[in-house]
Amino acid sequence: MAALAPTGFHFPPASPTNGQHTTYFPSNIGYAGPTPTGKEAALVQTAPAYPVHTGAPNLVGPESIGGANSGIDVSVATSSGKKPFDIFKNWGNLSPWYSVPSSTFGLPDTSAEAPEGCRVVGLHFLHRHGARYPTSSKEGPEKFKDQLEELAKEGKKWKAKGSLEFLNTWEYALGNELLTPFGRQQMYDLGINLRIKYGFLLNNFTDALPVFRTESQDRMLHSAANFAIGFFGYPHEEQYLNSITYETGGVNNTLAPYMTCPHANGQTKSHRGRYYINEWVSRYLKGAGERLQKDVEGIDIGPFEAYNFQQLCAYETVALGYSKFCELFTQEEWEGFEYAMDLWFWYDSAFGSPVARIQGLGYLQEMVARLTHTPIATHNSTTNSTLDDNPITFPLNQALYVDATHEVVVLNIITALNLSNFAETGPLPFDHIPEKRSFVASQLAPFGTNMQFQLLSCESTPGDQIRIIINDGVTPLTGIEGCPENKHGLCPVDTFVKAQKKIISETDWEWGCCGGWDVLPGTAWNTTTGDTPSREEVGRDGSGVIPGERSTDYFCKQ
């Protein structure tokens, strides 16, 4: 029997006793056998239907309310016509990505495969990293761990029973920031997913390798690596070039734009969601806090402790495969948790944030450059002139682009593009869940979320067309100036580019990221476009916009 690992052990061992014997274990010994390859896959153009990604292989949810591998088939409708509840689709940005039907976004007559009479000629692919441990903050899951440690230091005793009895032997088992094993699987699977659908685009790379992009942060590097192994197969290093951008203060990076936008880190500007979260949590988890308090003595459990438990459920599941915390809540309370995440990201990163559009601006400039095969003329946002002006690190003639980023940046870009169909039911209230809402975080910003900017040539339409597919759901482009209503979500590339150029020219990055403005908290100020308040609004009665401190950051004009 294997020995139990000592407390605090992390694999691999620092000094393995057999680590010096690597010469006995070469990675390739020859004798590979025949190696002829076949044609590239083109599922998006050849298959009669588009594959559905259910999202949570190898994860187990609570049997009581439904979850993959819980014994309840959440993909099959009941006799009433309603599908069973799926807990994994109610974790907001902590949900594993899953296929969203185009009908959910308002296009019931299409799907992500090429429409009849059209063929795919290019793809710009943007995706989030895979499932990770919590970030290095003292909020959420770690807050409860710290609460227990503080009680132990003070010599205070506590005892749990009933639904919380498992806490008597529970240990905090989560790391920080890094990809979990499930997160690695997500990225590997996403790479395979893309190769099967769009492998034929590699036939365009007859004299150069594709250039993909990611950032220096550990989970970003390893997300990109696992994606590449899935897409190219092992060994992958000689099949593409990986441009790694610095994710650190003082370096421009459109995939982490908050690093050089000072106001993107200001609490009153970039974290407006806190007010709404506090109001909502105190309402939807009031009963849960009272119920759970009955099962523990010596620990105070209220709505916000219950909220931490819900986060622990999600994080433990994507890290360890299952969590007892998931069993503590009802379907209604999980729907409340999803809505809490909707509030958080609507007001922090999307259409309800005054710094959303300015953070997505740089990526729009890069996209226009790629679509027009023209270098960026003016670097006045988070674009990196060193990398973007170099055709080696930022080529403008690829049939396939792949960029890895974070969920907040995906939402910044959705906002900057003006995909206003997702803002139709905003702003979001904090005292109830609207019967219908167009903005759902688990559909737009889950772990592994991905956007396909699909370029097509269609027999019945002159010029190339573009459409945007988010987690397999085709979205209308009618919020983009000039784009027509189209049942397949198509818009002429020239029209799309013209509209984005106008957005770029009208978006003042320097004012948004550095200017002397601020907004009042909560409902005293609102936006549904993600725009920064104008200079004219500052100090105007009833505007909710007040004078703020101008940033003296290096990137701001003095």
N, C-alpha and C positions, 0 to 999 in steps of 0.2 A: 504493500500500500504506500502511495506517495505521502511524503511528510507534509504536514500543514505549514503553509508559508508563515513566516513571522509577521507580526503586525507592522504595517507600513511598507511591506514589500511591494515592489512594482517590477513586473517583467519588462525586459529581460534582465537577468542578473548582471550586476556590474562586472564581476570577474568570474565568468563561467569556467568550471574546471576542465572542460573540453574545448574551450574557445581557441586554443592554439593549434587545433588539428584541422584547420580549414583546408589544407592541401589535400586532405582525404575526401573532400566534398566539393569537387569542381562543379560549376554551374552548367557546364557543357562539356560532354566527353566525345562529341561526334556521333556517328552512326545514327543520324536522324531519320533515315528512311526517306522514301519519296516525299517531296514537298511542293507539288504543283498546286497553285491556288486557283480559285474560281473568279467569276465576275463579281463586281461590287453589287451589294444589295441596293434596292431602290423601292422599298416598301411604300413610301409615301406616294409613289407614282404608279405602282403596279398592283397593289393589293385592292380587293373590293371593299375593304373596311379598314378602319384604323384601330390598332391595338389599345386596350384600356389598361392603364396602370392603377392598381388598387392601393398601392402605397405602403403597406406595412408587413411585408414578409418577415417571418421570424420574430415578430412581436406578438405578445399575448395581452389581450384586454380582459376586463372583468366580465364574467358570465352574466352578472346581474343586469347589465345594461347594454352589452354588445361591444364587440371589438374583434378584430381579425384573430382567428385561431382560438376564439373563446367558446366555440361550439355553436355560435349563431352566425349564419351566413348573411352578412350585412349587404350583400350584393343582390339578394333576391327579395322581391316585394312580397309582403304578406297578403292574405286573402282580401284585406281591405284596400290593397293597392299601394299601401305606404311601406317604404323600406324600413327595416329595423334600424334603430339608432346605432351610429358608428362613432364611438368615442374618439377615434383617431382623427376624425374630421372636425373636432371641436377643441383643438388645442392652439388655434391661431398660428403664430410663427413657429410653434413647437410641433406642429403636425408634420408627419411625413408627407411629401408631395403626392398628390393623386390626380388622376385625369378628371378634369372638370368638363362636363358637356358644354358644347357651344351654345346650347339653348339657355344655359344658366347666364350667359353673358348677353343674351338677346338675339342670337342667330340660330334658330331651331332647324334651319334647312341646310346646314353645312357641317363639315368636320375637317380635321386637319390634313387629310389627304388631299392631293391636288384636285381641284374641281375638274369636271369633264371639259376637255378641250384646252386644258392648261398643263404646262410642264414646269417643274421647279428648275430654276437656273442658278439659284444662289441662296445662301442662308447665313444670317447673322444670329448667333446663338448666345444668349446670356443666361447664366445660371448662378444660383446661390450655392454655397458650400453644403455639405451633408450635415446630418445630425451631430450635435456637439454637446459637451458638458456645459454647465452654466458659465457665464462670463465671470470675470474676477471682481464681482461687486459684493457688498455685504447685504444685498437685498434678496428676496425670493428664497430659494432652497437653503442657502447658507445661513440665512437669518434664524431659521429654526434650529439648525445645528449649533449656532452660537448661543442660542437661548438655553439649550440643554447643557452646554459646556459651562455657562455662567452659573447655572444652578448647582452643578457639580463642584465648582470652585468655592461656592458659598456654603457647601455642605448641606444643601436643601434636598430633601427626599421627594420623589414623586412616584406615582403608581398609576398604570393604565389598565383598563379592563374593556370587555366587550369589543366594540369595533376597533378600539385603539390598543388592544392587548399586545399586538405585535411590536409596539413601541418599546416594550420592556426589554426586548433583545435586539432592537433595530440599531444599526450602525450606519452613519453617513458614508456612502461609498462612491461619491461623485468626484471627479477631478474638475479642472477649470479649462475652458476655452477649446481644448483639443477635440478632434473628431472622435466619435465613439465607433466601435466595430460596425454597428448598423449604419452609421454615417459613411464609413468607407464603402460598405456594400451599396448604399444609395448612389454614390458617385461612380463606382464600377458599373453598376447596372445602367446608369444614365449614359455612360459612354457607349455601352453595347447598344442601348436603345437608339442612340443617334446614328451609330454606324449602320444598323439594319435599315433605318429609314432613309438616311442621306449618304450612304457610302459612295454612291455613284458620283457625288461632287468631287471626290478625290481624283477622278479621271481628268480634271482640269489642271491638276498640279503636275504637269509634264516636265518642268525644268526647275521647280523650286519646292521647298517643303512648306507646309502650312505653319503659320505663326499663331499660336494661342497665347492668351494672357491670363495671369493671375497675380496675386499679391504675396508679399513676403511673410505675412502672418502664418503661423504653423498650420492652422486648419485650412487655410487657403492653398498653401503649397501642396498639402496632402490630398485635398479635394481634387486639385488639378491633376496630380499624379495618378490617383485612382481612376479618375475619369479617362485619362489618356490610356491607361492599361486596358480599360474596358473598350475604348474606341479603336485603338491601334493593335491591341494584343501585346503580349510580352515577347521579346523586349521592345519597348516603345521609344526609347530615347532617340534613336536615329531616324524616326519616322516623322518627327515634327520639331519645331523650335518653340520653346516656352519662354515668353517674355515675362519676367518677374518684376513687378513694380514695387517700390518701397512703400510699405504702409506704416508711415511714421510722420511725426510732425515736421513741417517745413519742406515737404516734398509733394509737388502736385501729382495727383493721381485721381483720375475720373472714376475708378472703381472703389475708391475710399475718399470721396470728396470732402468729408468732414475734417480731414486732417489739415486742410489749408483754408477752411472757411470758419473764421472765429465765431460768428454768430451761430453756427451749427452746433456749438458746444455750450451755448448760453442756456441756463436752466429755463428762463421765462420764454425763450423763443423756441428752443428745440425739444423741450420736454413738457409741452402743454398738456400732454395726455395724463400726467400725474393727477391733476385736479379731477378729471373725469373718472379715472380709475378709482380714486379714493371715494368719490360719491357713489359709484356703481357697486363697488365691493361691499360697502357698508349696507347696501340694500339687498343684493341678491344672495349674500352669504350670511345674513343675520341669523336665519334659522339654522344653518349648518353649524355656525359657531356655538349656538346654544345646545344643539344636539350633541356635538362632539365633546363639549365641556363636561357633560354628564358622565363621560367614560374616562376621565382622567382627573386625578387629584394632585395638586402641587404645581400644575402648569396652567397658565391662563390661555384659554382658547377663545378667540373671537373671530370676527369676519376676516381679518387680515392674516391671522394664523391659518385659517381654513384656506385662504387664497394661496399661501405658501405651500400648503399640502397639495393643492391642485397642481402647482408647478412641479413639486416633487414627483407626483404621479407621472407627468409627461417626461421629465428629465430622467427619472429612473428607468422608465420603460424603454426609451431610445438608447440608454446606456447598458442596461442590465437585462432587457427583454420583458420584464414584468415588474409591477409595483403594487404593493398592498394599498398604497394611498389611493389608488384608482377606485377601490371598492367603497370609499367613504362617502361618495356623493351620488346624487340622483341625476337622472337625465336632464332635468330642468337646471340643476346647478352646473352641469357641464356646458349646457347651452349658454348659461350666464358667463362661464369662463371664456368661451369663444368670443362672446360679445365684449368682454373686458379687453381681450387682445385686439378686437376691432377698434375699440376706443383708443387704445394705446397707439396703434400704428396710424390710424386716421389723423390724430392730432400731433403725432411726433414726426411722421415721415411721409405723409401723403397729402391729400387735398385739404386737410385742416391745419396744415403746418405752414408758417410763414417762411420757412427755409427749405421747403421741399423742392420747388422748381429750380431754385438757384443751384442746388446740389446736383440735380440731374442735367443741368445745362451743358457741362463739359462732355458728357457722353453723347448728347445730341450733336454737338459739334463734330465729334469723332465719327458718328454715324453718317452725317451729311458728307464728310470727307470721303468716307468709304463708298457711299452710294454714288457720288459724283466723280470718284477717282481723282480728287483734287486736294492738295494739302490744305490744312487749316490756315486761313489767311492771318487771323489775329488770335493770339493766345491771351484771352482776357477772363478766364475762369479757372477751372482746375485741370485743364489740359496740360500735359507735360511736353514742353517744346523740344526738349532734348530727345525724347523718345518718339513723339508724334511727327517731328519733322524729318525723321530718319526712315527712309523706305525699307531699311533692313528690319527695324524693330516695329514699324507701323506700316506694313504694306497696304496699298490701296487697290490692289487688283486681284484679291482672292475671291474664289467662289464660296469659300466657307470661312467664317470667323467664329471663334469660341472665346468668350470672356467669362471669368469667374469673379463673383463679387458677393456682397452681403444683402440680406433681405431689405434693409432700410434703403439701400441704393437702388434695388429693383423698384421699390415704391417711389423713390425720388424720380426715377426715369419714367415710370408710368404716368406720374403727375406732370412732368416736364413735357412729355409728348402730347399732353392734353387729351388723354383717353377719358373724356369727361363722363362717359356712360357709367363709370365706376363711382362717380360723385353725384349721381342723380338723386339719391335719397339722403344726402348729407345736408347740414352737419348732423352728427350722431348725438342723440340725447343721452344723458347719464341716468335717467330715472326709469327707463323701460327699454325693452328691445323692440324696435319697429317691426311691424308685421312683415314688411318687405324692406330689404336693404341691398343696395348694389355693391357695397364694399364689405367683403368678408376676408379677414386676414388669412385664414387657412387655405383659401382658394388662390390668393395672390402672393403670399409671402411665406409658405411653409419651408421646412428643411428640404433643400434640393429644388426649390422653385425654379422654373425655367421659362424663358421667353424665346420664341422662334420668330424672327423677322424673315418671313418667307418671300423670296423674289420669284415671280412667275412670268412666263410668256404664254399668252392666251390667244387662241386662233381668232376669237371674235372681237378682240380689243387691241388697238394699236399701242405699241410701247409696252415696256415691262410694268408689271403690277406688284404691289407689296401688300402683305397682310400680316397681322400680328396674332400670334397664338400663345396663350399663357396657360401653362400646364395642360396642354392639349386642347384647350378651349379657344376657338376663334372669336376674337372680340371685334365689335363694330369700330370703324374708324371715323364715324360721323362727327366726332368732336374735333377732328383735325380739319382745319379750314380747307374747303374745296373738295374733300373726299366725299364721294356720293354714298347714298344708301345702297348697299349691295348685299345680297343674301349670303354671299361667300366672304364678306369682309374685305373685298378688294379695293384698292385705291391706286391710281396711276403713280408710279414712282416720282415722276416730275412734279405732280401736284403735292405729294407727300413732302418732297424736299423743299418746295417753295414755302409750304406752311411751316416747316421746321426752321427754315432760315428766318422767317418772320418772327417766330418765337425767340430765336437766338438774338435777333437784333433788338427786341423789345425787353429782354431780360437783363437787368442791371446787376451783374454779379457783385461789383464793388459796393454798391449801396446795400444789397441784400446781406452780404457777408460781413461788411465792415461799418455800415452807416450808423448814424446816431438816432436810432429808433428802438422802440420796444412796444410790446402789446400787453394789455391787461389780462390777467388770468381768467380762465373759465369762459363763460358765455358773454363777457363784456366785449370780446372781440372775436370775430369768426371769419373764416374764408372757406370757400369750397373749390378754389382753384390752385391752392398751394403757393400763391404769390406773396411776395413781401409787400407790406403796406407802402404806398407811395409817399414821397416827401411831403406832398400836400396834405396828407392825412395826419401827420405828426402834430399833436397838440390840438387838433380840431375837436370841438365839443361833440361828444357822442360817438366819436370814431373808435374809441377803445385803443387808439394808438398814442403813445406818449413819447416824449424825448428820452433817448437812451444814450448810453456811453459809446462813443465812437471807438472802434478797435484801433490800437496802435501796432497791431501785428505786422510782421515783415511784409506780408503779401498785400497789405492795405496801403493805398495811396495816402501820403501824409501832406 
